[in-house]
Amino acid sequence: MTDVAPTTALTVVDAVIIPMADGSDWFRGWMSVGTDGRITGLGEGDPPSAAAGRVLDARGAFVAPGFISAHSHLFTSGMRGMTPGEPLYGWVGEQSTFISAASADDIYWFTLHGCLDFLGNGVTSAYNFTDSRVVGKYDAATDTREIFAIRPEEYLFSQIDAARDAGLRTMNSIRLDSEFQPVEEAFEVFARAVEHVQQNVPAGLDLGASVFGAVQWSASAQAARDEVRAMDAHGIGNQAHFLETSEALDQQREKFRWYEEAGALRPGFLFGHFVHPDVFMSRVAADKGAGMVWQPTSNGRLGSGIADIPRFRELGMPIGVGLDDQSCTDVSDPFQNLRIGIYTQRAVNEDAGILMPRDMLRMHTLGSAEALGVDDRIGSLEVGKFADFLVVDPASPDTGPVWDVYAHYAFAMGLRNLTQVYVGGELVSQNGRSTHPLAADASRELHTRVREVAARAASRSTSRLAW
């Protein structure tokens, strides 16, 4: 039996294609997409034969890979503008108080809205930290956590289902929570969540499962050993929030040793943020094959600091880029994230050449895919990969002559120029409006449910909705 090539479903013509594949440069030409949603061909000039399937005439616009957010909390879409002057722990505390009153149905709609928001802004794949079943609040001053309740497993599953229903390619990150319930029960719940992903998310949308690394908030080194056990049992990676803020820095740095001694540092292990490691930690992590994920907008919003990206690049660490959550980026704008990343690195290093536009764009696309271990499927426009791409028009509104394609794309483009978003060759957003049949429902449900959840949480919160 021989494989049958998929029929061409879509042909893009007259596009300035930015493939972001290593060894390739931008070109003006065409791209074809098969009925399986994967790229079947691309090249300069006109297609070698008559364009087949639907034809998308880009009219000279940029066509580039969809952005990948390698670090996201998609349930936070209704929490923008909260705690506008708090650093990490104060901000997390208010967020935790609010979300403690949410139900499984609430978190479904919050997550669905967040996913559609990502897609509308050109983010076609995301690593998503699902909100934990454990309802609690962390106190950095005492390194303790107050636990209010443990929610049913449906609370976790509904977030996985929401990302699936939105059509966002997602790596679902699950917290083990072995410190707050019987240990074997925690592993069983984790296993059922991984199984839920495998059985309920279509293969094309499923980028895998991951451990939600939580040692930063843990009380003992056993938490690191438990996470490694989950990694080994399921053959998956781990992304740990770590050294994000300068608050309680000595206590955070002490916990690095827990991960090191547990054997967690390896390819597939990522440090989310990693703003404040010392020289030893950076070198050890790189030598072990661990990577990091950088959130430039979030780090600025929360006053967390500026990650030493040039050093991490010199060490050869895999580096991904994320938008974190809507509640600490406020506008989940990957173009803004590119610019904040480049500009802060140049400013802090006093070197305008320390990070170039193509390098930053690579980190937010192919580099993020590599860090997550899914670069065989997403991250660049190459034959065999999913046709997740953006149409970005420098003439609408007019941004002037293009002197350098990568610099123009990273510096001069924005959401105002994003005309279309495609996932697997299917249009999911046009001119900032979602094509999803549940988009209007998601917006309505978000507004209604945020008010209801805020009212239930009011007795423990200092934040109030303005309207």
N, C-alpha and C positions, 0 to 999 in steps of 0.2 A: 504494500500500500504506500503510495507516495503522498507527500504533503501538497496540498493545493494552495496556491498563493491567494490571499484575500483579494476580493474585488476592490477596486479603488472607489472609495466613498466620497472623497473630497480632494480637490486639487487647489492649492494656493498658488497664485501667479502674481508676477510683478511685485515681489516683496524684497525688501532689504532684510535678508535673513541673518540673524546673529545666532549661530548654532551653539556656541559655548562648548563645543567639543574640543578637547585638546588637539592641537595640531591643525586646527581649521580656523579660518578667518571669516569675517562677514562677507557676504556676496549678494548681488541682486539676482534673484532667480525664482525658483518654484519649489514646491514641496507637495508630495502626495501622501494621502492617508488611507489605509485599508479599512474594510468593514469591521476589523477587529480593534480599531482605535489606535493602531500603531503606524508609525511612519514607514512608508514603503519605498520612498525615493525622494531625493532632493538634489538640486544642482543649479548651476548658473544659467542665465538666459531663460529661454522658453522651454517647456516640457518637451521631451524627445518625440512625443506623439500628442495627438489631440487631448486636451484636458478631459479627464473622465470624472464621473460622479458630479457632485455639486462643485461649482467653481467659485472660489473666493478671490476676487481681484483686490489685492492689497493697495493698488495704486501708489506704490512707492513707500508705503508705511513700513515701519520696523516690524518684523516677526521674530520673537525671541521666546526662549523657554519660560514656562510659568515659574514664578518664584516658589521656593520651598522655605517654609518656616520650620526650622529644625528644633524649635523650642516654643511651645504654645500652650495656652490654657483657654480653651475655646468656650468654656461655660461663662466667661466673664463679660460677655458682650453687652450686658445691661448695667455694667458697673463703671462706666467711663466717668472720669472727673471726681471720683471718690478720693478723699484724703489728699487734696492737691499739694499739701506741703509736708507730708510725712515721708521719712525714709522707709526702708524695707519692712522692718518689724512692726512699726506702727500701722503701716499700710496693710500688711498681711492680717494684722489683728482685726481691723475694721472689716476687711473682706470676709474673714472667717466668721465674724459675728453675723454679718448679713446672710451668708450662704448657709449658715447653720439652720435656718428656717425653711430651706428649700426642700421640696419633695422630688421624687423620681420624675414626675410629670414636668415639674418646673425646670429641672436641670436638663431635660430633653429639649425643651423649647429654647432655653438659654444657649445650649450647645448648637442647636440647629441654626439659630440666628447668627452665632459666631462663625460657623462654617460658611454660611452664605455670604457673610461679610468678607471673609477671607477670599472666597472665590470672586466676588465682585471687584476686589482690589488687586486681582492678578496672582493670588497665592493659590496654587493648584494642588499642593501637597503639604502636609503638616505632621509634625511629631506633636501629639496631643497628650498632655498630662491630664488624665481624667481626675475629677475631684474625688477625694477619698471618701469612703463610707464613714470614716471616723469624724465625728463632730467635736471639735476641740479648739483650743487656743494656746499658742506657744508664747512663753515668756522668756525673752532672750536674756534678761537680767539674771534670772535664776536657772536658766537652761532646763526649764520644766514645761510640761504641757498639761493643761486641764482638759479632761475629756468629759463631754456632755452626754454623748450617745453614740451608738453605732447603727447606721442606717441599713436597710435591707439591700441585698445584692442588686435588686432592680435599679437602684440609684446609680450604680456603676454601669450596668448593662445599657441603661437608657442613653447614656452619653455615647457609647459605642454605636448604638443604633442611630442616633442623631447624625453623627458624622457620615455613616453609611447612607442615610436617607438624603443628606445634602449632596452627595456625589463628590465629596472631597477625599482624595487619596490620603489615608491616615495611618500613621504608626501609633497604636494605642498604648499609652504608658499607664501602668497599673501599680498602685502602691501596695506593698505587702502588709503593712500594719500588724506585724507579728508582736509588737510591743503592747498592743492594746486589746488583744483577745488571745485565747489559747493558741499556741504556736501552730499546731497541726491544723487547726481550723483555719488559720490565716493562709496556710499553704493550699488548703483545699479550695478556699474561696478564690485565691489567685489562679489556681489551675482551671476553675470553672470559668473565670473571666477570659483566660486565654482561649479556652474551648469555645466560648461564646463568639469571640472574634472569628475564629476559624470556621465556625458553622454558619454564621449569620452575615458575614461581610463578604461580598463577591471578591473573587481572587484579584481582579483588576484594581479594586479600591483598597485592598488590604496590603499595607506595607509591613505588616508584622506586629508583634507585641513587644513590649519592653518593660523593664523594671523601672518604676518611678523611684529613683534613689532619694532616700529621706534621712540619711545619716546626719545631715546638718541639724535636724531637729530631734535626734535620738539621744537616749540617756546612757546607752552602753554599746560597747564594741560588738555585742552579739547581733545588733541590727545589721551591721556590715556583713557578718557571716551569713545571716539569713538571706540577704539580698544575693549573695554569691550562690547560695544553694538554689534559689529560684532561677538565676541565670543559667546555671548548669543543668537543672532539671528540664528546662524548656528550650535550651539552646538559643537564648536571646541575649540582647544587650541591656544596658542600664544607662540612664542619664540622671545624674545627681545634681540638684541645686547645691552649689558649693562655692564658698568664698565670694559671694555676690556683693556683700556690703562690708564696710570697715567696722560695723558694730560688732562687739563681742568677738573681735578678730582672733585673739589667742585661743579662745575656746573652739572656734571653727577650725583653726589650723591643727589643733590637737587631734581632731577627728579625721584628718587626712591619713594619719597612721593607721586608723581602724580599717580603712579601705585597703591600704597597702598590705597590712598583715593578713587580711582576709583573702587576698589574691584577686581582688576585684579589678585591679588595674591591668588592662589587657585591650587588644583591639575589640571594638564594640562597646567599650566603656567610655562615656562622655561626661565631662564636667560642664554643667549648665552654668554659664557666667564666668567663673574662674577669674574674677577680677583681681583678687588679692593673694595669689599664691606667692610664696617666697621662691628664691632661685632653685633651691633643692626640690621643692614640690614640682615645679615646672619641668625640671630635667628628668625626675623619676617618672612622672606621668608620660612624658614623650618617649623615654627609653622603653617603657612597658607597652607602648602602642596605643595608649589612651588618647582621646581627643577632647575638644572643647567646643561649646556652642556659644556664640557671641550675640548679645542683645543690645546694640548700641543705643536705640531709642529708649528702651526700658531703663538701662543703666543711667542715662541722663535724666529721665523723668524722676527717678527715685534717689538721685544723688549718690548712686552706688560707687561711682568711679569709672575709670577707663581701662579696659583690659589691654594688656601688653601684646597686641596682635603681632607686631613685627618680631618679637622674641619667639612667640609660639610658631610662627612661620619658619624662623631660622632653625628651630628645634625639630621641624618636620611633623608637627602635630596635625592631625586632621582637624579642620576648622569648619564648622557650619555656622549659619547665621539664622537667628529667629526673631520673630516679632513679639514674643512673649505673650502678654494678654492685652485685650482691648482696654483693660482697666489701667495699664501702665504704659501703653503706647497711645491710647485714646483714639487715634486714627490708625487703623492697621494698614499703613501705607508702606509697602516695600521700597518704593522709590525714595521716600523720605528716609527710610532706614539705611539705604545705600549712602545717601548724602551725609547723614549724621555720622555714620561710621567712618567714611573717608575724611570728613572735615575734622572730627575730633582727633583722629590719629595724626593728621597733619599738624594740628594746633599743638597738641601735647608734645610731639616730637620736634616741632619747629622745622619741619621738612616737608615741602610740598610734593615731593616725589616718593614719600615713604609708603604710600598705598595708592595704586593707580586704579582708574575706573574699571578696567577689564578684570583686574584681580578681585575687586570688591564684588562685581557682578557674578564672577565665578563662584565666590564663596556663598552667595545667596541662591545659587542654582546647583550647579554640578558639585561644588564643594560640600554643600549640605547633603546632597544625595550620597556622596562618598562617606561622609561622617556617619550617616545612618545605615550605610551598607546596602543601599538600594539603587546605586548608580547604573545598574544593568537595565533599569526600567525607566528612570526619570532623571531629570537634571540637565539634559542637553537635547538638541534636535539632531538625532541620528537614526538611521534606518534600524528598525526593530524596537525602538523605544516608543513609549506612549506619546501620542501627539497632543501634549499639553503645552499650549502656546498662547502668547498674547499678541494682539495687533495694536501697536502703539503708533499713533499718527503725529509726526512732528509738525504737520501743517494744520492741525486742528486742536487747539489754536496754533497759529503760526509761531514757531520758535526760531525762525531764521535759518540761514545757511548751515549746513552740517560740515564742520571742519574735521571732526574726528568722530566716527560712529559710536565708539564705546563711551567717549567722554560726553557726547550729546545725549546718549541714552541714559547714562547715570546722572548727569548733572542737570540737563535741561528738560527731561521728561518727567511726567507726574501723572496722577490719576486723571487729570483733566485731558490728557492725551490718550488714555487707555480706552480704545473704542470697543474691543471685543476680547473675550476670554474663552478659550476652548479647552475642554478636557476630553482626551481620547477622540479628538476631531469633532466633538459636539459643542455647539455654542451654549455657554452657561451664563454669560452676562454680556449685555450690549449697552454701551454708553452709560455704564454705571448701574444698570437695572438688571436684576436677576431674571433669568428665564424660568426659574424653578417654580413649579405649580404651587408650592407651599410658601413662597416668599412673603406674600401679603399676610398669610396666617402667622408666619414666624414673627413678623413685626408686631402685629396686634397682640399675640400671645406674650411676647417679651414685655411690652409696656404694661399689660394687665398684671402679669405674674410678678414682675419686679415690685410693683406697688404692694401686692398682697404679701410677698415675702418680706419686704421692708417693714410692713406693719407688724408682722408676726415677730420679727427680730428686734423691734424698736426698744423693747425693755432692756436690751443688752448693748445697744449701739448708740454712738454719738452722732452718726451721720443721718441726715434727713434728705428726702427727695425734695427738690425745688418745685418740680411739677411733673 
